[in-house]
């Protein structure tokens, strides 16, 4: 029991100091009917590191890692290269094993990097203010809708058909149980004009994604004007944050709240989590924001320092009147994000985005040249939709049998929708190589 | 490039005023206490910490939406980045440095094997939407953890997707709302009962779901007042949200009666599992009559706290609530694992989806590694040691500090500020003085049921000699405070930390939430 420092003689001395005969006495408030005599049955006893490691190697061996296969899946989680420095830094014990910076005098490290993170998020999104991160982009999007409901005192969210289906699903679930309505607009391709036409005096917010789930890149300035004319807020969601190195930021299109999934920067795929949500808004809405905020101040000696601030919005102060029940952020994932982005800097972040776009463009041209295959996007960043001559799900399975992870069949996230049955979503990042693209193209040719 | 030319920002700039006066240094540093600028005050345009190839020229497909102008990110080399964050790290207290007695937070040891296995390529480098045939091991791993959680709690089902404890609360309370809905009772059951000692998340969660929160008073023993609870129960009550062991560090001794009363009234029993670490292997919450409970993996199962996240909050559910679990569900069909990702696939009456993908896999991996390392025997021993240690701290200090309640505590011990009466020293001052002794303070002013609360949780991870030193430090502080002559000293604490007391009022009154080019907050503050 390598994690437990107390020895039997320690335990005896401690019991003596307490005046108890046994540890059982300390549990005397537990009703007799619920006291377990022995340990819980049917579970193994403790093991050494070697055995534990072997157990996990056995789990790992039953998976196909993207590291070992041509890989082109995105749909809200993107495989980028993360510099070694990032993973080293987040494993420093001072960051890894610290907690919420409740005592600012001895957590300035955490507080300063979160302040830097907040600043980076405002710069990327083109917004005034950002919080210290959310669980992830998907839950952050729902929090944005709830915030818009608070700001506008309305209860109808208008959702673009181009929003990630699982993000939409969370909004719908939350609306059902927290009492607001959500309406989905037309499918992505013709959705923008439809949204502009449908915003009215009952709409609390319109939720759009850029690039959209299907990869399209759009200007939402006119939609923002329509929202503001009707007294609604525009929420722009970005699931691929690297796109902000190349694209006009949502803040310049009139967005009121911007939510991003920040996983692409600093955080690996991790089978879907933990990720990091970026959440930014305009100054005037700051007191309606969910989550933690770090602010600058001075200490008793007049030196600059940082603290958690405006916490009267939060559950531990306001309880049932809080802006959200959230009591944590994604601190360590935010650190990974901010370290990676600092390494990239202005020049590196822009180049990374260019590289993604260039590689995606190359593959789009080559896939589009396959017989019977059509790329549906006029515009995209690093992900695009391909219409195949047959259903996409079995095609992806057939590719997987060849150890090629060749994109996402859209039907997996929109089951039962016949119109998407043949659609394949393909993502290409800077990690793509000719050694991966060639087998994908050959495999597609063969399977089709 | 927006890096400021004013390199003195935030620096002391000469002789420092106040009690920590020391000889001025050229750099503004004090030995190894380095004054670290913001990244935006460092670097040079054109510097970069990452080498990337020149992108090939392609026809732009950005729909005319190319970004114009600077983003405003600074340019730093790799060594500068390493030094910057290393220096920042050295301003943090952490579990790896010593006793971190934050009550209710469970700052136990974070083993590094957990980090290692979470980073195995076949686990850490997997896409959540890969074909299910290519992630069989990942699904098996999630199910293995689910099995442990169900077995340790004595509950038949578990929802794995919630991202944190508070998110788990939302999940459990939605399941309760869904179950009431199915019975046609959601409209009339609009009240949720929560003890005064509850975490703030409980009332916040209930209120978000449209319930009215009614507080239940505590009795003089720090437990729920059963008579008051029974009086509050009625046909309008949906659920009680109860933390057990509670936030006073006490086991709710009448919990079986509470559960019965709640169920007799047609309501559900939500248990906040924040303190499950005290009873793992000794008590199964399922045997107490609860309907659902979230488990904070970062507390009970030692996934790293990470400066405030990420966490994970799986929710165990009774048979009555299991059909309402949100998807995805991990299901075994024959010898193959599948993921039921939507309502049609799940069957039952799921409440919907709460998070993209399948949950906090990285946390599942770490928690399972911790569980396998400890085993059933070690988990039980850990709970016992945590309870023993907390009782030892309380017994060793009860003659000089004032325990809030009589009798044994569980994993944390609660003091009020009675022992500081008329000394001029507040709970806050006392906590700040602990920093100078080299400790992170305890949780202060929570729970709200006692005056000037100090909630101390030593955890099972501390050796007895370290706990003894910690007790010695608290004893010495209590003696100094009670001497009646040290109030000014306490008010000036901490003196030896990277920063002294920070002006939180100023931060809230004039919020500066980001760096801006040319900003100099210090001057503005003056």
Boltz contact constraints between the chains, C-beta under 6 A:
constraints:
  - contact:
      token1: [A, 1]
      token2: [B, 378]
      max_distance: 6.0
  - contact:
      token1: [A, 3]
      token2: [B, 109]
      max_distance: 6.0
  - contact:
      token1: [A, 4]
      token2: [B, 385]
      max_distance: 6.0
  - contact:
      token1: [A, 4]
      token2: [B, 460]
      max_distance: 6.0
  - contact:
      token1: [A, 5]
      token2: [B, 463]
      max_distance: 6.0
  - contact:
      token1: [A, 6]
      token2: [B, 385]
      max_distance: 6.0
  - contact:
      token1: [A, 10]
      token2: [B, 464]
      max_distance: 6.0
  - contact:
      token1: [A, 14]
      token2: [B, 388]
      max_distance: 6.0
  - contact:
      token1: [A, 14]
      token2: [B, 392]
      max_distance: 6.0
  - contact:
      token1: [A, 17]
      token2: [B, 392]
      max_distance: 6.0
  - contact:
      token1: [A, 17]
      token2: [B, 395]
      max_distance: 6.0
  - contact:
      token1: [A, 18]
      token2: [B, 391]
      max_distance: 6.0
  - contact:
      token1: [A, 18]
      token2: [B, 392]
      max_distance: 6.0
  - contact:
      token1: [A, 18]
      token2: [B, 395]
      max_distance: 6.0
  - contact:
      token1: [A, 23]
      token2: [B, 384]
      max_distance: 6.0
  - contact:
      token1: [A, 23]
      token2: [B, 388]
      max_distance: 6.0
  - contact:
      token1: [A, 26]
      token2: [B, 387]
      max_distance: 6.0
  - contact:
      token1: [A, 26]
      token2: [B, 391]
      max_distance: 6.0
  - contact:
      token1: [A, 26]
      token2: [B, 408]
      max_distance: 6.0
  - contact:
      token1: [A, 29]
      token2: [B, 251]
      max_distance: 6.0
  - contact:
      token1: [A, 29]
      token2: [B, 253]
      max_distance: 6.0
  - contact:
      token1: [A, 30]
      token2: [B, 251]
      max_distance: 6.0
  - contact:
      token1: [A, 30]
      token2: [B, 283]
      max_distance: 6.0
  - contact:
      token1: [A, 31]
      token2: [B, 256]
      max_distance: 6.0
  - contact:
      token1: [A, 34]
      token2: [B, 283]
      max_distance: 6.0
  - contact:
      token1: [A, 34]
      token2: [B, 287]
      max_distance: 6.0
  - contact:
      token1: [A, 34]
      token2: [B, 288]
      max_distance: 6.0
  - contact:
      token1: [A, 36]
      token2: [B, 282]
      max_distance: 6.0
  - contact:
      token1: [A, 39]
      token2: [B, 281]
      max_distance: 6.0
  - contact:
      token1: [A, 39]
      token2: [B, 376]
      max_distance: 6.0
  - contact:
      token1: [A, 39]
      token2: [B, 377]
      max_distance: 6.0
  - contact:
      token1: [A, 39]
      token2: [B, 380]
      max_distance: 6.0
  - contact:
      token1: [A, 40]
      token2: [B, 151]
      max_distance: 6.0
  - contact:
      token1: [A, 40]
      token2: [B, 152]
      max_distance: 6.0
  - contact:
      token1: [A, 40]
      token2: [B, 281]
      max_distance: 6.0
  - contact:
      token1: [A, 40]
      token2: [B, 376]
      max_distance: 6.0
  - contact:
      token1: [A, 43]
      token2: [B, 151]
      max_distance: 6.0
  - contact:
      token1: [A, 43]
      token2: [B, 376]
      max_distance: 6.0
  - contact:
      token1: [A, 44]
      token2: [B, 375]
      max_distance: 6.0
  - contact:
      token1: [A, 45]
      token2: [B, 375]
      max_distance: 6.0
  - contact:
      token1: [A, 45]
      token2: [B, 377]
      max_distance: 6.0
  - contact:
      token1: [A, 46]
      token2: [B, 374]
      max_distance: 6.0
  - contact:
      token1: [A, 46]
      token2: [B, 375]
      max_distance: 6.0
  - contact:
      token1: [A, 46]
      token2: [B, 377]
      max_distance: 6.0
  - contact:
      token1: [A, 46]
      token2: [B, 378]
      max_distance: 6.0
  - contact:
      token1: [A, 47]
      token2: [B, 372]
      max_distance: 6.0
  - contact:
      token1: [A, 49]
      token2: [B, 113]
      max_distance: 6.0
  - contact:
      token1: [A, 52]
      token2: [B, 113]
      max_distance: 6.0
  - contact:
      token1: [A, 52]
      token2: [B, 369]
      max_distance: 6.0
  - contact:
      token1: [A, 52]
      token2: [B, 372]
      max_distance: 6.0
  - contact:
      token1: [A, 52]
      token2: [B, 373]
      max_distance: 6.0
  - contact:
      token1: [A, 55]
      token2: [B, 372]
      max_distance: 6.0
  - contact:
      token1: [A, 56]
      token2: [B, 117]
      max_distance: 6.0
  - contact:
      token1: [A, 56]
      token2: [B, 120]
      max_distance: 6.0
  - contact:
      token1: [A, 59]
      token2: [B, 137]
      max_distance: 6.0
  - contact:
      token1: [A, 59]
      token2: [B, 141]
      max_distance: 6.0
  - contact:
      token1: [A, 60]
      token2: [B, 120]
      max_distance: 6.0
  - contact:
      token1: [A, 60]
      token2: [B, 122]
      max_distance: 6.0
  - contact:
      token1: [A, 60]
      token2: [B, 123]
      max_distance: 6.0
  - contact:
      token1: [A, 62]
      token2: [B, 136]
      max_distance: 6.0
  - contact:
      token1: [A, 62]
      token2: [B, 137]
      max_distance: 6.0
  - contact:
      token1: [A, 63]
      token2: [B, 122]
      max_distance: 6.0
  - contact:
      token1: [A, 63]
      token2: [B, 126]
      max_distance: 6.0
  - contact:
      token1: [A, 63]
      token2: [B, 135]
      max_distance: 6.0
  - contact:
      token1: [A, 63]
      token2: [B, 137]
      max_distance: 6.0
  - contact:
      token1: [A, 63]
      token2: [B, 138]
      max_distance: 6.0
  - contact:
      token1: [A, 64]
      token2: [B, 134]
      max_distance: 6.0
  - contact:
      token1: [A, 65]
      token2: [B, 121]
      max_distance: 6.0
  - contact:
      token1: [A, 65]
      token2: [B, 122]
      max_distance: 6.0
  - contact:
      token1: [A, 65]
      token2: [B, 125]
      max_distance: 6.0
  - contact:
      token1: [A, 66]
      token2: [B, 125]
      max_distance: 6.0
  - contact:
      token1: [A, 67]
      token2: [B, 121]
      max_distance: 6.0
  - contact:
      token1: [A, 67]
      token2: [B, 125]
      max_distance: 6.0
  - contact:
      token1: [A, 73]
      token2: [B, 127]
      max_distance: 6.0
  - contact:
      token1: [A, 73]
      token2: [B, 129]
      max_distance: 6.0
  - contact:
      token1: [A, 75]
      token2: [B, 129]
      max_distance: 6.0
  - contact:
      token1: [A, 76]
      token2: [B, 356]
      max_distance: 6.0
  - contact:
      token1: [A, 77]
      token2: [B, 127]
      max_distance: 6.0
  - contact:
      token1: [A, 77]
      token2: [B, 128]
      max_distance: 6.0
  - contact:
      token1: [A, 83]
      token2: [B, 50]
      max_distance: 6.0
  - contact:
      token1: [A, 85]
      token2: [B, 82]
      max_distance: 6.0
  - contact:
      token1: [A, 89]
      token2: [B, 85]
      max_distance: 6.0
  - contact:
      token1: [A, 91]
      token2: [B, 115]
      max_distance: 6.0
  - contact:
      token1: [A, 92]
      token2: [B, 89]
      max_distance: 6.0
  - contact:
      token1: [A, 93]
      token2: [B, 94]
      max_distance: 6.0
  - contact:
      token1: [A, 93]
      token2: [B, 96]
      max_distance: 6.0
  - contact:
      token1: [A, 94]
      token2: [B, 89]
      max_distance: 6.0
  - contact:
      token1: [A, 94]
      token2: [B, 92]
      max_distance: 6.0
  - contact:
      token1: [A, 94]
      token2: [B, 94]
      max_distance: 6.0
  - contact:
      token1: [A, 95]
      token2: [B, 89]
      max_distance: 6.0
  - contact:
      token1: [A, 95]
      token2: [B, 307]
      max_distance: 6.0
  - contact:
      token1: [A, 96]
      token2: [B, 304]
      max_distance: 6.0
  - contact:
      token1: [A, 97]
      token2: [B, 94]
      max_distance: 6.0
  - contact:
      token1: [A, 97]
      token2: [B, 95]
      max_distance: 6.0
  - contact:
      token1: [A, 97]
      token2: [B, 96]
      max_distance: 6.0
  - contact:
      token1: [A, 97]
      token2: [B, 110]
      max_distance: 6.0
  - contact:
      token1: [A, 97]
      token2: [B, 304]
      max_distance: 6.0
  - contact:
      token1: [A, 98]
      token2: [B, 92]
      max_distance: 6.0
  - contact:
      token1: [A, 98]
      token2: [B, 94]
      max_distance: 6.0
  - contact:
      token1: [A, 98]
      token2: [B, 307]
      max_distance: 6.0
  - contact:
      token1: [A, 99]
      token2: [B, 105]
      max_distance: 6.0
  - contact:
      token1: [A, 99]
      token2: [B, 305]
      max_distance: 6.0
  - contact:
      token1: [A, 100]
      token2: [B, 308]
      max_distance: 6.0
  - contact:
      token1: [A, 103]
      token2: [B, 441]
      max_distance: 6.0
  - contact:
      token1: [A, 104]
      token2: [B, 502]
      max_distance: 6.0
  - contact:
      token1: [A, 105]
      token2: [B, 435]
      max_distance: 6.0
  - contact:
      token1: [A, 105]
      token2: [B, 494]
      max_distance: 6.0
  - contact:
      token1: [A, 105]
      token2: [B, 497]
      max_distance: 6.0
  - contact:
      token1: [A, 105]
      token2: [B, 499]
      max_distance: 6.0
  - contact:
      token1: [A, 106]
      token2: [B, 93]
      max_distance: 6.0
  - contact:
      token1: [A, 106]
      token2: [B, 435]
      max_distance: 6.0
  - contact:
      token1: [A, 106]
      token2: [B, 497]
      max_distance: 6.0
  - contact:
      token1: [A, 107]
      token2: [B, 92]
      max_distance: 6.0
  - contact:
      token1: [A, 108]
      token2: [B, 91]
      max_distance: 6.0
  - contact:
      token1: [A, 108]
      token2: [B, 498]
      max_distance: 6.0
  - contact:
      token1: [A, 108]
      token2: [B, 499]
      max_distance: 6.0
  - contact:
      token1: [A, 109]
      token2: [B, 88]
      max_distance: 6.0
  - contact:
      token1: [A, 109]
      token2: [B, 89]
      max_distance: 6.0
  - contact:
      token1: [A, 109]
      token2: [B, 91]
      max_distance: 6.0
  - contact:
      token1: [A, 109]
      token2: [B, 92]
      max_distance: 6.0
  - contact:
      token1: [A, 110]
      token2: [B, 92]
      max_distance: 6.0
  - contact:
      token1: [A, 110]
      token2: [B, 307]
      max_distance: 6.0
  - contact:
      token1: [A, 112]
      token2: [B, 88]
      max_distance: 6.0
  - contact:
      token1: [A, 113]
      token2: [B, 88]
      max_distance: 6.0
  - contact:
      token1: [A, 116]
      token2: [B, 38]
      max_distance: 6.0
  - contact:
      token1: [A, 116]
      token2: [B, 39]
      max_distance: 6.0
  - contact:
      token1: [A, 118]
      token2: [B, 514]
      max_distance: 6.0
  - contact:
      token1: [A, 119]
      token2: [B, 514]
      max_distance: 6.0
  - contact:
      token1: [A, 119]
      token2: [B, 515]
      max_distance: 6.0
  - contact:
      token1: [A, 122]
      token2: [B, 514]
      max_distance: 6.0
  - contact:
      token1: [A, 123]
      token2: [B, 71]
      max_distance: 6.0
  - contact:
      token1: [A, 123]
      token2: [B, 72]
      max_distance: 6.0
  - contact:
      token1: [A, 129]
      token2: [B, 513]
      max_distance: 6.0
  - contact:
      token1: [A, 135]
      token2: [B, 163]
      max_distance: 6.0
  - contact:
      token1: [A, 138]
      token2: [B, 355]
      max_distance: 6.0
  - contact:
      token1: [A, 138]
      token2: [B, 356]
      max_distance: 6.0
  - contact:
      token1: [A, 139]
      token2: [B, 355]
      max_distance: 6.0
  - contact:
      token1: [A, 166]
      token2: [B, 356]
      max_distance: 6.0
  - contact:
      token1: [A, 169]
      token2: [B, 353]
      max_distance: 6.0
  - contact:
      token1: [A, 170]
      token2: [B, 353]
      max_distance: 6.0
  - contact:
      token1: [A, 173]
      token2: [B, 352]
      max_distance: 6.0
  - contact:
      token1: [A, 173]
      token2: [B, 353]
      max_distance: 6.0
  - contact:
      token1: [A, 177]
      token2: [B, 174]
      max_distance: 6.0
  - contact:
      token1: [A, 177]
      token2: [B, 177]
      max_distance: 6.0
  - contact:
      token1: [A, 177]
      token2: [B, 209]
      max_distance: 6.0
  - contact:
      token1: [A, 178]
      token2: [B, 208]
      max_distance: 6.0
  - contact:
      token1: [A, 178]
      token2: [B, 209]
      max_distance: 6.0
  - contact:
      token1: [A, 179]
      token2: [B, 210]
      max_distance: 6.0
  - contact:
      token1: [A, 217]
      token2: [B, 62]
      max_distance: 6.0
  - contact:
      token1: [A, 217]
      token2: [B, 63]
      max_distance: 6.0
  - contact:
      token1: [A, 217]
      token2: [B, 65]
      max_distance: 6.0
  - contact:
      token1: [A, 219]
      token2: [B, 65]
      max_distance: 6.0
  - contact:
      token1: [A, 247]
      token2: [B, 65]
      max_distance: 6.0
  - contact:
      token1: [A, 247]
      token2: [B, 67]
      max_distance: 6.0
  - contact:
      token1: [A, 248]
      token2: [B, 65]
      max_distance: 6.0
  - contact:
      token1: [A, 248]
      token2: [B, 67]
      max_distance: 6.0
  - contact:
      token1: [A, 268]
      token2: [B, 124]
      max_distance: 6.0
  - contact:
      token1: [A, 268]
      token2: [B, 125]
      max_distance: 6.0
  - contact:
      token1: [A, 269]
      token2: [B, 125]
      max_distance: 6.0
  - contact:
      token1: [A, 269]
      token2: [B, 126]
      max_distance: 6.0
  - contact:
      token1: [A, 269]
      token2: [B, 127]
      max_distance: 6.0
  - contact:
      token1: [A, 270]
      token2: [B, 124]
      max_distance: 6.0
  - contact:
      token1: [A, 270]
      token2: [B, 361]
      max_distance: 6.0
  - contact:
      token1: [A, 270]
      token2: [B, 362]
      max_distance: 6.0
  - contact:
      token1: [A, 271]
      token2: [B, 126]
      max_distance: 6.0
  - contact:
      token1: [A, 271]
      token2: [B, 128]
      max_distance: 6.0
  - contact:
      token1: [A, 271]
      token2: [B, 138]
      max_distance: 6.0
  - contact:
      token1: [A, 271]
      token2: [B, 361]
      max_distance: 6.0
  - contact:
      token1: [A, 272]
      token2: [B, 128]
      max_distance: 6.0
  - contact:
      token1: [A, 272]
      token2: [B, 357]
      max_distance: 6.0
  - contact:
      token1: [A, 272]
      token2: [B, 358]
      max_distance: 6.0
  - contact:
      token1: [A, 272]
      token2: [B, 361]
      max_distance: 6.0
  - contact:
      token1: [A, 273]
      token2: [B, 360]
      max_distance: 6.0
  - contact:
      token1: [A, 273]
      token2: [B, 361]
      max_distance: 6.0
  - contact:
      token1: [A, 274]
      token2: [B, 310]
      max_distance: 6.0
  - contact:
      token1: [A, 274]
      token2: [B, 360]
      max_distance: 6.0
  - contact:
      token1: [A, 274]
      token2: [B, 362]
      max_distance: 6.0
  - contact:
      token1: [A, 293]
      token2: [B, 513]
      max_distance: 6.0
  - contact:
      token1: [A, 295]
      token2: [B, 507]
      max_distance: 6.0
  - contact:
      token1: [A, 295]
      token2: [B, 511]
      max_distance: 6.0
  - contact:
      token1: [A, 295]
      token2: [B, 512]
      max_distance: 6.0
  - contact:
      token1: [A, 295]
      token2: [B, 513]
      max_distance: 6.0
  - contact:
      token1: [A, 296]
      token2: [B, 512]
      max_distance: 6.0
  - contact:
      token1: [A, 296]
      token2: [B, 521]
      max_distance: 6.0
  - contact:
      token1: [A, 297]
      token2: [B, 502]
      max_distance: 6.0
  - contact:
      token1: [A, 297]
      token2: [B, 503]
      max_distance: 6.0
  - contact:
      token1: [A, 297]
      token2: [B, 506]
      max_distance: 6.0
  - contact:
      token1: [A, 297]
      token2: [B, 507]
      max_distance: 6.0
  - contact:
      token1: [A, 298]
      token2: [B, 503]
      max_distance: 6.0
  - contact:
      token1: [A, 298]
      token2: [B, 525]
      max_distance: 6.0
  - contact:
      token1: [A, 299]
      token2: [B, 499]
      max_distance: 6.0
  - contact:
      token1: [A, 299]
      token2: [B, 500]
      max_distance: 6.0
  - contact:
      token1: [A, 299]
      token2: [B, 502]
      max_distance: 6.0
  - contact:
      token1: [A, 300]
      token2: [B, 18]
      max_distance: 6.0
  - contact:
      token1: [A, 300]
      token2: [B, 500]
      max_distance: 6.0
  - contact:
      token1: [A, 300]
      token2: [B, 501]
      max_distance: 6.0
  - contact:
      token1: [A, 301]
      token2: [B, 16]
      max_distance: 6.0
  - contact:
      token1: [A, 301]
      token2: [B, 18]
      max_distance: 6.0
  - contact:
      token1: [A, 301]
      token2: [B, 20]
      max_distance: 6.0
  - contact:
      token1: [A, 301]
      token2: [B, 500]
      max_distance: 6.0
  - contact:
      token1: [A, 303]
      token2: [B, 12]
      max_distance: 6.0
  - contact:
      token1: [A, 304]
      token2: [B, 10]
      max_distance: 6.0
  - contact:
      token1: [A, 304]
      token2: [B, 522]
      max_distance: 6.0
  - contact:
      token1: [A, 305]
      token2: [B, 499]
      max_distance: 6.0
  - contact:
      token1: [A, 305]
      token2: [B, 502]
      max_distance: 6.0
  - contact:
      token1: [A, 307]
      token2: [B, 502]
      max_distance: 6.0
  - contact:
      token1: [A, 307]
      token2: [B, 504]
      max_distance: 6.0
  - contact:
      token1: [A, 307]
      token2: [B, 507]
      max_distance: 6.0
  - contact:
      token1: [A, 309]
      token2: [B, 507]
      max_distance: 6.0
  - contact:
      token1: [A, 309]
      token2: [B, 508]
      max_distance: 6.0
  - contact:
      token1: [A, 310]
      token2: [B, 508]
      max_distance: 6.0
  - contact:
      token1: [A, 315]
      token2: [B, 200]
      max_distance: 6.0
  - contact:
      token1: [A, 315]
      token2: [B, 201]
      max_distance: 6.0
  - contact:
      token1: [A, 315]
      token2: [B, 204]
      max_distance: 6.0
  - contact:
      token1: [A, 316]
      token2: [B, 200]
      max_distance: 6.0
  - contact:
      token1: [A, 319]
      token2: [B, 200]
      max_distance: 6.0
  - contact:
      token1: [A, 319]
      token2: [B, 203]
      max_distance: 6.0
  - contact:
      token1: [A, 320]
      token2: [B, 203]
      max_distance: 6.0
  - contact:
      token1: [A, 320]
      token2: [B, 207]
      max_distance: 6.0
  - contact:
      token1: [A, 320]
      token2: [B, 213]
      max_distance: 6.0
  - contact:
      token1: [A, 322]
      token2: [B, 204]
      max_distance: 6.0
  - contact:
      token1: [A, 325]
      token2: [B, 166]
      max_distance: 6.0
  - contact:
      token1: [A, 325]
      token2: [B, 201]
      max_distance: 6.0
  - contact:
      token1: [A, 325]
      token2: [B, 204]
      max_distance: 6.0
  - contact:
      token1: [A, 325]
      token2: [B, 205]
      max_distance: 6.0
  - contact:
      token1: [A, 325]
      token2: [B, 208]
      max_distance: 6.0
  - contact:
      token1: [A, 326]
      token2: [B, 166]
      max_distance: 6.0
  - contact:
      token1: [A, 327]
      token2: [B, 166]
      max_distance: 6.0
  - contact:
      token1: [A, 327]
      token2: [B, 201]
      max_distance: 6.0
  - contact:
      token1: [A, 328]
      token2: [B, 164]
      max_distance: 6.0
  - contact:
      token1: [A, 328]
      token2: [B, 308]
      max_distance: 6.0
  - contact:
      token1: [A, 328]
      token2: [B, 309]
      max_distance: 6.0
  - contact:
      token1: [A, 328]
      token2: [B, 311]
      max_distance: 6.0
  - contact:
      token1: [A, 329]
      token2: [B, 308]
      max_distance: 6.0
  - contact:
      token1: [A, 329]
      token2: [B, 309]
      max_distance: 6.0
  - contact:
      token1: [A, 330]
      token2: [B, 309]
      max_distance: 6.0
  - contact:
      token1: [A, 330]
      token2: [B, 310]
      max_distance: 6.0
  - contact:
      token1: [A, 331]
      token2: [B, 306]
      max_distance: 6.0
  - contact:
      token1: [A, 331]
      token2: [B, 307]
      max_distance: 6.0
  - contact:
      token1: [A, 331]
      token2: [B, 308]
      max_distance: 6.0
  - contact:
      token1: [A, 331]
      token2: [B, 309]
      max_distance: 6.0
  - contact:
      token1: [A, 332]
      token2: [B, 306]
      max_distance: 6.0
  - contact:
      token1: [A, 333]
      token2: [B, 310]
      max_distance: 6.0
  - contact:
      token1: [A, 339]
      token2: [B, 85]
      max_distance: 6.0
  - contact:
      token1: [A, 342]
      token2: [B, 39]
      max_distance: 6.0
  - contact:
      token1: [A, 342]
      token2: [B, 76]
      max_distance: 6.0
  - contact:
      token1: [A, 342]
      token2: [B, 81]
      max_distance: 6.0
  - contact:
      token1: [A, 343]
      token2: [B, 49]
      max_distance: 6.0
  - contact:
      token1: [A, 343]
      token2: [B, 50]
      max_distance: 6.0
  - contact:
      token1: [A, 343]
      token2: [B, 81]
      max_distance: 6.0
  - contact:
      token1: [A, 344]
      token2: [B, 50]
      max_distance: 6.0
  - contact:
      token1: [A, 345]
      token2: [B, 48]
      max_distance: 6.0
  - contact:
      token1: [A, 345]
      token2: [B, 73]
      max_distance: 6.0
  - contact:
      token1: [A, 345]
      token2: [B, 74]
      max_distance: 6.0
  - contact:
      token1: [A, 345]
      token2: [B, 75]
      max_distance: 6.0
  - contact:
      token1: [A, 345]
      token2: [B, 76]
      max_distance: 6.0
  - contact:
      token1: [A, 346]
      token2: [B, 71]
      max_distance: 6.0
  - contact:
      token1: [A, 346]
      token2: [B, 73]
      max_distance: 6.0
  - contact:
      token1: [A, 346]
      token2: [B, 75]
      max_distance: 6.0
  - contact:
      token1: [A, 347]
      token2: [B, 48]
      max_distance: 6.0
  - contact:
      token1: [A, 348]
      token2: [B, 48]
      max_distance: 6.0
  - contact:
      token1: [A, 348]
      token2: [B, 50]
      max_distance: 6.0
  - contact:
      token1: [A, 351]
      token2: [B, 52]
      max_distance: 6.0
  - contact:
      token1: [A, 354]
      token2: [B, 55]
      max_distance: 6.0
  - contact:
      token1: [A, 355]
      token2: [B, 52]
      max_distance: 6.0
  - contact:
      token1: [A, 355]
      token2: [B, 55]
      max_distance: 6.0
  - contact:
      token1: [A, 358]
      token2: [B, 55]
      max_distance: 6.0
  - contact:
      token1: [A, 358]
      token2: [B, 56]
      max_distance: 6.0
  - contact:
      token1: [A, 358]
      token2: [B, 58]
      max_distance: 6.0
  - contact:
      token1: [A, 361]
      token2: [B, 58]
      max_distance: 6.0
  - contact:
      token1: [A, 379]
      token2: [B, 61]
      max_distance: 6.0
  - contact:
      token1: [A, 379]
      token2: [B, 63]
      max_distance: 6.0
  - contact:
      token1: [A, 380]
      token2: [B, 61]
      max_distance: 6.0
  - contact:
      token1: [A, 396]
      token2: [B, 131]
      max_distance: 6.0
  - contact:
      token1: [A, 397]
      token2: [B, 131]
      max_distance: 6.0
  - contact:
      token1: [A, 400]
      token2: [B, 131]
      max_distance: 6.0
  - contact:
      token1: [A, 400]
      token2: [B, 133]
      max_distance: 6.0
  - contact:
      token1: [A, 400]
      token2: [B, 134]
      max_distance: 6.0
  - contact:
      token1: [A, 405]
      token2: [B, 130]
      max_distance: 6.0
  - contact:
      token1: [A, 408]
      token2: [B, 129]
      max_distance: 6.0
  - contact:
      token1: [A, 415]
      token2: [B, 342]
      max_distance: 6.0
